[in-house]
């Protein structure tokens, strides 16, 4: 019903829903679209931060695995 071009507003159980082609409906749609874009941007930023953190942890682990902890460990490894 609210999809119709000539529908300004529909009220159901005392709650008003603006028609999609009314000025109020267009404003709401634009606001909703902006909110969605902002949420998507924040989500993308969080994903990028997680990815960077994981890469950093992976590099640190590789460096830690490459470094011998003591001379005793070096001898033990060479004996194998």
Secondary structure as UniProt FT lines:
FT   TURN            2..3
FT   TURN            5..6
FT   STRAND          9..12
FT   TURN            13..14
FT   STRAND          15..18
FT   TURN            20..21
FT   HELIX           23..66
FT   HELIX           71..79
//
